Amino acid sequence: MTEIIFEVREDEVDGGYTASCLGYGIHTQGETLDELRQMVRDAVRCYFDDPDAMPKLIRLHFVRDEVLAA
């Protein structure tokens, strides 16, 4: 495997960020983007305990909702 993708959302109520991996049961969160990046790396290392099976790239896809009043 060469790459996995995490969908990242900002928590508008409590602050911080959540990340969920597409296709795998990997989920994590962080208060800042730097903390989230570290938590994502740690979560991937824990999930793929075999270094040969671990993806080479981790992509973060930021999802942002924007609401406009009519």
Secondary structure as UniProt FT lines:
FT   STRAND          3..10
FT   TURN            12..14
FT   STRAND          17..21
FT   TURN            22..23
FT   STRAND          27..30
FT   HELIX           33..47
FT   TURN            51..53
FT   STRAND          57..63
//
